[in-house]
Amino acid sequence: MATEGSLNPEVPVSAAASSRMTMDLKPRKAVLEALEDITYGSIAGVVGKYIEYPFDTVKVRLQSQPDHLPLRYKGPLDCFRQSIRADGFLGLYRGISAPLVGAALETSSLFFFEGVGREVIYSSGLSPRGIDLPLSSLWLTGAFSGAFTSFILTPIELVKCKIQVPETEVGGKARTPLKPLQVIKDVYRHQGLRGFWHGQLGTLIREAGGCAAWFGSKETTTRLLRDFNEKRANSEEERAQMRAAPLPLWQQAVAGASAGMAYNFLFFPADTIKSRMQTTPISESTKHSTFVKEGAALWKQAGLKGFYRGCGVTVLRSAPSSAFIFMVYDGLKKYLPMQ
């Protein structure tokens, strides 16, 4: 005999039982959403990292040129040429193992914490559930996401940057390429656990501001393109179909590319200072190297131009990388939902 609240369609479910079922589904839905963000964000991050890593290597090498020596590279193309001549094209992928882990952690964390930020806004009553958040809130959730992610990202970027610097300095002696485990051991031996967060302020500024622009620009461009498409519709029915369907792939790519370019350009000076701090030789004490002192030294050496070394190549590589990240993530969420 069926009891109240059973799945027998002939037996009505009481309001209390229905409420309990709804409450039981909420935690499950939240867990599945978090799992989607982590899993699909990780996959998207790895894809994006393979696309951008050679450009990132060039960017770090341009940023980390020492103050006391003549500039080794004339620009991005010269850096590419010298790097390929010295190590071959695969040399531009040196040290990618740690960044792949970092990319998976970074991108999954960004989408996860951005989702947490949205939930905070909904739970606080600042915006009703069931409708799209205003763009100002989406920029805010992006900053929230970037700030938390920066603490995960700094140690990974520190290892990456130390591996990416050239094997030789101008007139210097060649050294054996560093390995991630070797770098980790050396950092811990010389600087302790705290040493892994050297350059944290630079990462925090870059991620909080940059991710506000990353998520905000993507959503802003998406809505502009959607409005543009709907204005060209011939009927209300066609407009409704457009609202329900995702943007064409090329427009998704444009929205993702605009996000990556905004992220990298707006806070590039903070990233330059961070890279300089993190490429200091491990054996040298870094306790006196602060974000402000490093920035002042760079200003004295090269002026404003010094803060934007490698900016062009970084913005260039961020366009396809970010486009693929959002397209992969959104595509997986749409076609392989876990809920």
C-alpha positions as CSV (number, residue, x, y, z in Angstrom):
1,M,0.0,0.0,0.0
2,A,1.4,3.4,-0.9
3,T,2.0,5.9,1.8
4,E,1.8,9.7,1.7
5,G,4.7,11.2,-0.2
6,S,5.4,8.0,-2.2
7,L,6.1,8.2,-6.0
8,N,2.7,6.6,-6.8
9,P,1.0,9.1,-9.1
10,E,-2.4,8.1,-7.8
11,V,-1.5,9.2,-4.3
12,P,-1.3,13.0,-3.7
13,V,1.8,14.4,-2.1
14,S,1.2,16.6,0.9
15,A,2.5,20.2,1.0
16,A,4.9,19.3,3.8
17,A,6.3,16.3,1.9
18,S,6.6,18.4,-1.2
19,S,8.5,21.1,0.8
20,R,10.8,18.4,2.3
21,M,11.5,17.0,-1.2
22,T,12.4,20.5,-2.5
23,M,14.7,21.2,0.4
24,D,16.4,17.8,-0.2
25,L,17.0,18.7,-3.8
26,K,18.6,22.1,-3.1
27,P,21.8,20.8,-1.5
28,R,22.1,18.2,-4.3
29,K,21.7,20.8,-7.0
30,A,24.3,23.1,-5.3
31,V,26.8,20.2,-5.1
32,L,26.3,19.3,-8.8
33,E,26.7,22.9,-9.8
34,A,29.9,23.2,-7.9
35,L,31.1,19.9,-9.4
36,E,30.3,21.2,-12.9
37,D,32.3,24.4,-12.2
38,I,35.3,22.5,-10.9
39,T,35.3,19.7,-13.6
40,Y,34.4,21.8,-16.7
41,G,36.5,24.7,-15.5
42,S,39.5,22.4,-15.1
43,I,39.1,21.1,-18.7
44,A,38.6,24.6,-20.1
45,G,41.7,25.8,-18.2
46,V,43.9,23.1,-19.6
47,V,42.8,23.7,-23.2
48,G,43.4,27.4,-22.8
49,K,46.9,26.9,-21.2
50,Y,48.1,24.8,-24.1
51,I,47.1,27.6,-26.5
52,E,48.7,30.5,-24.5
53,Y,51.7,29.0,-22.8
54,P,54.4,29.8,-25.4
55,F,53.2,33.4,-25.4
56,D,53.3,33.4,-21.6
57,T,56.9,32.2,-21.6
58,V,57.9,35.1,-23.8
59,K,55.9,37.5,-21.6
60,V,57.7,36.4,-18.4
61,R,61.1,36.6,-20.1
62,L,60.5,40.1,-21.3
63,Q,59.2,41.1,-17.8
64,S,62.1,39.6,-15.8
65,Q,65.0,41.2,-17.6
66,P,67.5,42.4,-14.9
67,D,68.0,46.1,-14.1
68,H,71.8,46.0,-14.1
69,L,72.3,44.5,-17.6
70,P,71.4,45.7,-21.1
71,L,68.1,44.4,-22.3
72,R,68.5,40.9,-23.7
73,Y,65.4,41.1,-26.0
74,K,64.4,43.9,-28.3
75,G,60.7,42.8,-28.2
76,P,58.4,39.9,-28.4
77,L,59.4,38.7,-31.8
78,D,63.1,38.9,-30.9
79,C,62.4,36.9,-27.7
80,F,60.6,34.3,-29.7
81,R,63.4,34.1,-32.2
82,Q,66.2,33.8,-29.5
83,S,64.2,31.3,-27.5
84,I,63.5,29.0,-30.4
85,R,67.1,29.3,-31.6
86,A,68.4,28.3,-28.1
87,D,65.9,25.6,-27.1
88,G,63.7,24.8,-30.1
89,F,60.0,25.5,-30.2
90,L,59.3,22.9,-27.5
91,G,61.5,25.0,-25.2
92,L,58.7,27.5,-25.1
93,Y,56.7,24.8,-23.3
94,R,59.3,24.3,-20.6
95,G,57.8,23.9,-17.2
96,I,54.2,23.5,-18.5
97,S,53.4,20.6,-16.1
98,A,53.0,22.9,-13.1
99,P,51.0,25.5,-15.1
100,L,48.7,22.9,-16.4
101,V,47.8,22.0,-12.8
102,G,47.7,25.7,-12.1
103,A,45.4,26.3,-15.1
104,A,43.0,23.6,-14.0
105,L,43.0,24.9,-10.4
106,E,42.8,28.6,-11.5
107,T,39.9,28.3,-14.0
108,S,37.9,25.9,-11.9
109,S,38.4,28.1,-8.9
110,L,37.4,31.2,-10.9
111,F,34.1,29.6,-12.0
112,F,33.5,28.1,-8.6
113,F,34.0,31.3,-6.6
114,E,32.1,33.3,-9.2
115,G,29.2,31.0,-8.6
116,V,29.6,31.4,-4.9
117,G,29.6,35.2,-5.4
118,R,26.3,35.0,-7.3
119,E,24.8,32.9,-4.5
120,V,25.8,35.5,-2.0
121,I,24.1,38.2,-3.9
122,Y,20.9,36.1,-4.3
123,S,20.9,35.0,-0.6
124,S,21.4,38.6,0.6
125,G,18.3,39.7,-1.3
126,L,20.2,42.2,-3.4
127,S,18.8,40.6,-6.5
128,P,15.8,38.2,-6.9
129,R,16.4,34.7,-8.1
130,G,15.3,33.6,-11.5
131,I,16.4,36.7,-13.4
132,D,19.8,37.7,-14.8
133,L,22.0,39.6,-12.4
134,P,22.8,43.2,-13.5
135,L,26.1,43.8,-15.1
136,S,27.4,45.7,-12.1
137,S,26.8,42.6,-9.9
138,L,28.6,40.4,-12.4
139,W,31.7,42.6,-12.3
140,L,31.5,42.4,-8.5
141,T,31.3,38.6,-8.5
142,G,34.3,38.5,-10.9
143,A,36.3,40.5,-8.4
144,F,35.2,38.3,-5.5
145,S,36.2,35.2,-7.5
146,G,39.6,36.6,-8.5
147,A,40.5,37.7,-4.9
148,F,40.0,34.2,-3.5
149,T,41.6,32.5,-6.5
150,S,44.8,34.6,-6.1
151,F,45.8,32.7,-2.9
152,I,45.7,29.4,-4.8
153,L,47.5,30.8,-7.8
154,T,50.5,32.6,-6.4
155,P,52.5,29.5,-5.4
156,I,51.9,27.9,-8.8
157,E,52.9,31.0,-10.7
158,L,56.0,31.4,-8.6
159,V,57.2,27.9,-9.6
160,K,56.2,28.6,-13.3
161,C,58.0,31.9,-13.4
162,K,61.2,30.5,-12.0
163,I,61.2,27.7,-14.6
164,Q,60.4,30.1,-17.5
165,V,63.4,32.5,-17.1
166,P,66.2,31.9,-19.5
167,E,68.9,29.3,-18.8
168,T,71.6,31.9,-19.3
169,E,72.0,35.6,-18.6
170,V,73.8,38.0,-21.0
171,G,77.5,36.9,-20.8
172,G,76.5,34.4,-18.1
173,K,77.0,30.7,-17.7
174,A,74.4,28.1,-18.8
175,R,72.5,26.3,-16.2
176,T,70.5,23.1,-16.2
177,P,66.8,23.7,-16.8
178,L,64.9,23.8,-13.5
179,K,62.2,21.2,-12.7
180,P,59.0,21.9,-10.7
181,L,59.9,19.6,-7.7
182,Q,63.4,21.1,-7.6
183,V,62.0,24.6,-7.4
184,I,59.6,23.7,-4.7
185,K,62.3,22.1,-2.6
186,D,64.6,25.1,-3.0
187,V,61.9,27.7,-2.2
188,Y,61.0,25.8,1.0
189,R,64.6,25.4,2.0
190,H,65.6,29.0,1.6
191,Q,62.3,30.9,2.4
192,G,60.0,28.4,4.1
193,L,56.3,28.0,3.5
194,R,55.8,31.8,3.3
195,G,58.1,32.0,0.3
196,F,55.5,30.4,-1.9
197,W,53.4,33.5,-1.6
198,H,56.1,35.9,-2.6
199,G,54.4,38.3,-5.0
200,Q,50.9,37.7,-3.5
201,L,49.9,41.4,-3.6
202,G,50.6,41.6,-7.3
203,T,48.6,38.4,-7.9
204,L,45.7,39.8,-5.8
205,I,45.6,43.1,-7.6
206,R,45.8,41.4,-11.0
207,E,43.2,38.7,-10.2
208,A,40.7,40.8,-8.4
209,G,40.7,43.6,-10.9
210,G,41.4,41.4,-13.9
211,C,38.7,38.9,-13.1
212,A,36.1,41.6,-12.6
213,A,37.0,42.7,-16.1
214,W,37.1,39.0,-17.3
215,F,33.6,38.0,-16.2
216,G,32.2,41.5,-16.6
217,S,33.5,42.1,-20.2
218,K,32.3,38.7,-21.3
219,E,28.8,39.2,-20.0
220,T,28.7,42.8,-21.3
221,T,29.7,41.8,-24.8
222,T,27.4,38.8,-24.7
223,R,24.4,41.0,-23.9
224,L,25.4,43.6,-26.5
225,L,25.6,40.9,-29.2
226,R,22.3,39.4,-28.0
227,D,20.6,42.8,-28.3
228,F,22.1,43.3,-31.7
229,N,20.8,39.9,-32.9
230,E,17.3,40.5,-31.5
231,K,17.0,43.9,-33.2
232,R,17.4,42.1,-36.5
233,A,14.7,39.6,-35.8
234,N,11.6,39.8,-38.0
235,S,9.0,38.7,-35.3
236,E,8.5,38.4,-31.6
237,E,8.6,34.7,-32.0
238,E,12.0,34.8,-33.6
239,R,13.3,37.1,-30.9
240,A,12.1,34.6,-28.2
241,Q,13.9,31.8,-30.0
242,M,17.1,33.9,-30.0
243,R,16.8,34.6,-26.3
244,A,16.4,30.9,-25.6
245,A,19.3,29.8,-27.8
246,P,23.1,30.3,-27.2
247,L,24.9,32.9,-29.3
248,P,26.5,31.7,-32.6
249,L,29.9,30.3,-32.0
250,W,31.7,33.2,-33.6
251,Q,29.9,35.6,-31.3
252,Q,30.7,33.4,-28.3
253,A,34.4,33.6,-29.4
254,V,34.2,37.4,-29.6
255,A,32.8,37.7,-26.1
256,G,35.4,35.4,-24.7
257,A,38.2,37.1,-26.5
258,S,37.1,40.5,-25.3
259,A,37.2,39.2,-21.7
260,G,40.7,37.9,-22.0
261,M,42.0,41.1,-23.5
262,A,40.4,43.3,-20.8
263,Y,41.7,41.0,-18.1
264,N,45.3,41.2,-19.3
265,F,45.6,44.8,-20.3
266,L,43.9,46.6,-17.4
267,F,46.2,45.3,-14.6
268,F,49.3,44.4,-16.6
269,P,51.7,46.6,-14.5
270,A,50.8,44.6,-11.3
271,D,51.6,41.4,-13.2
272,T,54.9,42.8,-14.3
273,I,56.0,43.6,-10.8
274,K,54.8,40.2,-9.6
275,S,56.9,38.4,-12.3
276,R,60.0,40.4,-11.4
277,M,59.6,39.5,-7.7
278,Q,59.0,35.8,-8.5
279,T,62.0,35.5,-10.8
280,T,64.4,36.6,-8.2
281,P,67.0,33.8,-7.8
282,I,65.9,31.4,-5.1
283,S,69.2,31.6,-3.2
284,E,68.8,35.4,-2.7
285,S,66.8,36.6,0.2
286,T,63.5,38.1,-0.8
287,K,62.3,39.5,2.5
288,H,63.3,43.0,1.5
289,S,61.7,42.8,-1.9
290,T,58.3,44.3,-1.7
291,F,55.7,45.1,-4.3
292,V,56.2,48.9,-3.8
293,K,60.0,48.7,-3.8
294,E,60.1,46.5,-6.9
295,G,57.7,48.9,-8.7
296,A,59.8,51.9,-7.7
297,A,63.0,50.1,-9.0
298,L,61.3,49.4,-12.3
299,W,60.1,53.0,-12.7
300,K,63.6,54.3,-12.0
301,Q,65.0,51.8,-14.6
302,A,62.6,52.1,-17.5
303,G,59.7,54.5,-16.6
304,L,56.1,53.7,-17.5
305,K,57.2,51.7,-20.6
306,G,58.9,49.1,-18.3
307,F,55.6,48.2,-16.7
308,Y,54.2,47.1,-20.1
309,R,57.0,44.9,-21.4
310,G,55.3,41.9,-23.0
311,C,51.9,43.5,-22.8
312,G,51.3,43.2,-26.6
313,V,52.1,39.5,-26.8
314,T,50.1,38.9,-23.6
315,V,46.9,40.6,-24.9
316,L,47.4,38.8,-28.3
317,R,47.6,35.4,-26.8
318,S,44.7,36.0,-24.3
319,A,42.2,36.5,-27.1
320,P,42.1,32.9,-28.5
321,S,42.9,31.4,-25.1
322,S,40.0,33.1,-23.3
323,A,37.6,32.5,-26.2
324,F,38.3,28.8,-26.0
325,I,38.0,28.7,-22.2
326,F,34.5,30.2,-22.3
327,M,33.4,28.2,-25.3
328,V,34.6,24.9,-23.8
329,Y,33.1,25.7,-20.4
330,D,29.8,26.9,-21.7
331,G,29.6,24.0,-24.2
332,L,30.2,21.4,-21.5
333,K,27.7,23.0,-19.2
334,K,25.1,22.9,-22.0
335,Y,25.7,19.5,-23.6
336,L,26.9,17.5,-20.6
337,P,24.9,18.8,-17.7
338,M,25.3,16.9,-14.4
339,Q,22.0,18.1,-13.0
